[in-house]
Amino acid sequence: MADPVVVDIPHKLGRDAARARIAGGVAKIAEIVPGGGHVSQQWEGDTLHFTVSAMGQQVVSRLQVFDASVHAEVDLPPMLALFAGKVRDKLFEKGATLLR
């Protein structure tokens, strides 16, 4: 498996408000995965674990919410690893928009 796509997104919302925005917008974040479809999600404290079904593959991701940033990791299967740069850029873009 390739290295995960890692992005740190700064915000000024505070942990609780950032967590609420992410909870309400996880479907928008899932749009970063090419061909993404079904999304399953589960919160564990301030960490959101979610999986996107895409092109017959499972893309497993984690978002850790901190007071001033969100740390995101996306594990792309080999078939989707070619899209790592685009996924990183879109994740930062959509995440920053969601956290404004």
Backbone as JSON, one array per atom type, in Angstrom:
{
  "sequence": "MADPVVVDIPHKLGRDAARARIAGGVAKIAEIVPGGGHVSQQWEGDTLHFTVSAMGQQVVSRLQVFDASVHAEVDLPPMLALFAGKVRDKLFEKGATLLR",
  "N": [[0.84, -1.18, 0.0], [0.49, 2.23, -0.73], [2.01, 5.22, 0.69], [0.01, 7.09, 3.02], [-2.15, 9.79, 2.01], [-1.58, 12.87, 3.37], [-2.79, 15.66, 5.1], [-2.8, 18.78, 6.7], [-5.08, 20.98, 7.97], [-5.56, 24.23, 8.78], [-7.61, 26.05, 11.14], [-9.91, 28.42, 12.67], [-11.94, 27.93, 14.39], [-12.15, 26.55, 16.79], [-12.2, 23.47, 18.62], [-14.75, 22.12, 19.07], [-16.63, 23.45, 17.36], [-15.39, 23.02, 14.88], [-15.51, 20.25, 14.75], [-18.29, 19.89, 14.62], [-18.85, 21.1, 12.14], [-17.47, 19.41, 10.41], [-18.83, 17.01, 10.89], [-21.3, 17.66, 9.78], [-20.59, 17.96, 7.13], [-19.29, 15.78, 5.99], [-19.93, 14.31, 3.71], [-19.3, 16.07, 1.65], [-16.56, 16.18, 1.9], [-15.94, 13.58, 1.2], [-16.24, 13.68, -1.51], [-13.79, 14.1, -2.62], [-12.61, 11.79, -3.45], [-11.99, 10.12, -6.39], [-14.66, 8.93, -8.33], [-16.11, 8.26, -6.11], [-18.54, 6.83, -3.9], [-20.68, 5.37, -1.82], [-20.58, 6.31, 1.63], [-19.32, 5.51, 4.76], [-19.25, 6.22, 8.25], [-17.73, 6.93, 11.43], [-17.43, 8.26, 14.61], [-14.83, 8.55, 16.95], [-14.19, 9.74, 19.79], [-12.51, 12.7, 19.2], [-11.86, 12.0, 16.65], [-12.66, 11.25, 13.38], [-13.48, 8.43, 11.66], [-13.73, 7.38, 8.44], [-15.01, 5.73, 5.54], [-14.88, 5.5, 2.07], [-16.51, 4.15, -0.66], [-15.17, 3.48, -3.74], [-14.92, 3.11, -7.14], [-14.99, 0.3, -6.98], [-13.26, -0.07, -4.88], [-12.1, 0.36, -1.48], [-11.68, 3.27, 0.32], [-10.03, 4.27, 3.0], [-10.16, 6.57, 5.65], [-9.05, 9.1, 8.01], [-9.84, 11.71, 10.22], [-8.51, 13.88, 12.42], [-9.51, 16.05, 14.87], [-8.37, 19.06, 16.08], [-7.77, 21.88, 18.31], [-6.96, 24.08, 16.68], [-6.54, 23.06, 14.16], [-7.08, 20.52, 11.63], [-6.14, 17.25, 11.19], [-5.69, 15.21, 8.52], [-5.78, 11.98, 7.1], [-5.58, 9.87, 4.35], [-5.95, 6.72, 3.1], [-5.08, 5.46, 0.18], [-5.95, 2.88, -2.05], [-3.81, 0.82, -4.15], [-4.79, 1.0, -6.84], [-5.94, 3.52, -6.93], [-3.92, 5.19, -6.23], [-2.6, 6.71, -8.1], [-3.99, 9.05, -8.17], [-3.22, 10.54, -6.01], [-2.02, 13.14, -5.66], [-4.04, 14.86, -6.66], [-6.09, 14.17, -4.93], [-5.0, 15.05, -2.49], [-4.82, 17.86, -2.96], [-7.55, 18.52, -3.39], [-8.66, 17.69, -0.97], [-7.49, 19.49, 0.85], [-8.53, 21.88, -0.2], [-11.42, 21.53, -0.09], [-11.68, 20.93, 2.62], [-10.67, 23.27, 3.85], [-12.58, 25.12, 2.95], [-14.89, 24.11, 4.18], [-14.25, 24.55, 6.83], [-14.28, 27.29, 7.21]],
  "CA": [[0.0, 0.0, 0.0], [1.24, 3.49, -0.81], [1.91, 6.08, 1.86], [-1.26, 7.81, 3.02], [-2.21, 11.21, 1.7], [-1.67, 13.55, 4.66], [-3.03, 17.09, 4.98], [-3.17, 19.51, 7.91], [-5.9, 22.12, 7.58], [-5.74, 25.14, 9.91], [-8.92, 26.7, 11.3], [-10.03, 29.32, 13.82], [-13.26, 27.65, 14.94], [-12.15, 25.79, 18.03], [-12.4, 22.04, 18.39], [-16.16, 21.71, 19.01], [-17.25, 23.98, 16.14], [-14.78, 22.32, 13.74], [-16.06, 18.89, 14.76], [-19.67, 20.0, 14.15], [-18.84, 21.38, 10.69], [-17.05, 18.18, 9.73], [-19.94, 16.05, 11.0], [-22.34, 18.05, 8.83], [-20.1, 18.07, 5.77], [-18.42, 14.66, 5.61], [-20.23, 13.91, 2.33], [-18.54, 16.96, 0.76], [-15.16, 15.75, 1.98], [-15.85, 12.32, 0.48], [-16.21, 13.96, -2.94], [-12.41, 14.19, -3.08], [-12.19, 10.5, -3.98], [-12.53, 9.92, -7.74], [-15.63, 7.84, -8.45], [-16.61, 7.92, -4.77], [-19.96, 6.55, -3.77], [-21.18, 5.2, -0.46], [-19.7, 6.74, 2.72], [-19.64, 5.1, 6.13], [-18.48, 7.05, 9.16], [-17.83, 6.64, 12.86], [-16.61, 9.11, 15.46], [-14.18, 7.96, 18.12], [-13.68, 10.95, 20.41], [-12.38, 13.78, 18.22], [-11.36, 11.43, 15.4], [-13.67, 10.69, 12.5], [-13.02, 7.37, 10.76], [-14.73, 7.17, 7.4], [-14.63, 4.91, 4.39], [-15.6, 5.82, 0.84], [-16.44, 3.13, -1.7], [-14.86, 4.17, -4.99], [-14.42, 2.29, -8.24], [-14.81, -1.05, -6.48], [-12.22, -0.05, -3.85], [-12.42, 1.02, -0.22], [-10.73, 4.31, 0.69], [-10.15, 4.46, 4.45], [-9.64, 7.89, 6.01], [-9.17, 9.55, 9.38], [-9.72, 13.14, 10.45], [-8.34, 14.2, 13.83], [-9.86, 17.45, 15.07], [-7.65, 19.75, 17.15], [-8.28, 23.23, 18.57], [-6.64, 25.03, 15.61], [-6.28, 22.39, 12.89], [-7.59, 19.16, 11.41], [-5.14, 16.4, 10.56], [-6.39, 14.23, 7.7], [-5.0, 10.91, 6.44], [-6.38, 9.08, 3.42], [-5.23, 5.55, 2.59], [-5.54, 5.12, -1.15], [-5.51, 1.59, -2.55], [-2.9, 0.97, -5.29], [-5.49, 1.39, -8.06], [-6.26, 4.94, -6.86], [-2.74, 5.94, -5.81], [-2.26, 7.67, -9.16], [-4.73, 10.28, -7.92], [-2.83, 11.05, -4.69], [-1.82, 14.59, -5.71], [-5.34, 15.5, -6.81], [-6.82, 13.95, -3.68], [-4.4, 15.96, -1.49], [-5.24, 19.23, -3.27], [-9.0, 18.66, -3.17], [-8.9, 17.56, 0.47], [-7.15, 20.77, 1.47], [-9.48, 22.89, -0.68], [-12.75, 21.3, 0.47], [-11.58, 21.02, 4.07], [-10.54, 24.68, 4.22], [-13.88, 25.75, 2.71], [-15.8, 23.63, 5.22], [-13.84, 25.06, 8.14], [-14.28, 28.77, 7.25]],
  "C": [[0.89, 1.24, 0.0], [1.12, 4.26, 0.5], [0.58, 6.81, 1.83], [-1.09, 9.25, 2.54], [-2.45, 11.92, 3.02], [-1.82, 15.05, 4.42], [-3.38, 17.64, 6.36], [-3.86, 20.79, 7.47], [-6.1, 23.02, 8.8], [-7.16, 25.7, 9.94], [-8.9, 27.57, 12.55], [-11.34, 29.09, 14.57], [-13.25, 27.11, 16.36], [-12.55, 24.35, 17.72], [-13.87, 21.66, 18.19], [-16.85, 22.18, 17.74], [-16.69, 23.29, 14.89], [-15.35, 20.91, 13.62], [-17.49, 18.9, 14.21], [-19.72, 20.25, 12.64], [-18.46, 20.13, 9.92], [-18.18, 17.16, 9.75], [-21.04, 16.37, 10.0], [-21.89, 18.06, 7.38], [-19.23, 16.92, 5.3], [-18.7, 14.19, 4.18], [-19.48, 14.78, 1.33], [-17.07, 16.56, 0.75], [-14.97, 14.47, 1.17], [-15.8, 12.52, -1.03], [-14.78, 14.05, -3.49], [-11.93, 12.9, -3.74], [-12.82, 10.3, -5.36], [-13.47, 8.72, -7.8], [-16.25, 7.43, -7.14], [-18.11, 7.73, -4.75], [-20.36, 6.54, -2.32], [-20.14, 5.61, 0.58], [-20.21, 6.15, 4.02], [-18.73, 5.87, 7.06], [-18.73, 6.66, 10.6], [-16.89, 7.57, 13.62], [-16.07, 8.3, 16.62], [-13.5, 9.12, 18.84], [-13.67, 12.07, 19.4], [-11.79, 13.3, 16.9], [-12.52, 10.82, 14.63], [-12.99, 9.66, 11.6], [-14.11, 7.25, 9.7], [-14.13, 6.43, 6.22], [-15.52, 5.31, 3.22], [-15.41, 4.65, -0.11], [-16.25, 3.84, -3.02], [-14.29, 3.18, -5.99], [-14.1, 0.86, -7.78], [-13.76, -1.17, -5.39], [-12.76, 0.62, -2.6], [-11.32, 2.01, 0.11], [-10.98, 4.64, 2.16], [-9.46, 5.76, 4.83], [-9.87, 8.18, 7.49], [-9.01, 11.06, 9.42], [-9.63, 13.35, 11.95], [-8.56, 15.69, 14.01], [-9.11, 17.98, 16.29], [-8.2, 21.15, 17.29], [-8.07, 24.19, 17.4], [-6.34, 24.38, 14.27], [-7.01, 21.05, 12.84], [-6.5, 18.41, 10.66], [-5.88, 15.28, 9.83], [-5.41, 13.24, 7.09], [-5.95, 10.08, 5.61], [-5.51, 7.96, 2.88], [-5.82, 5.17, 1.24], [-5.06, 3.73, -1.54], [-4.64, 1.8, -3.79], [-3.58, 1.46, -6.57], [-5.77, 2.9, -8.1], [-5.07, 5.81, -6.47], [-2.28, 6.95, -6.85], [-2.91, 9.03, -8.94], [-4.31, 10.97, -6.63], [-2.67, 12.57, -4.68], [-3.15, 15.34, -5.81], [-6.17, 15.35, -5.54], [-6.3, 14.9, -2.6], [-4.87, 17.39, -1.72], [-6.72, 19.45, -2.97], [-9.35, 18.57, -1.69], [-8.61, 18.87, 1.18], [-8.19, 21.83, 1.09], [-10.85, 22.73, -0.03], [-12.75, 21.41, 1.99], [-11.49, 22.46, 4.53], [-11.86, 25.42, 4.03], [-14.87, 25.37, 3.8], [-15.51, 24.26, 6.57], [-13.75, 26.59, 8.21], [-15.42, 29.26, 8.1]]
}
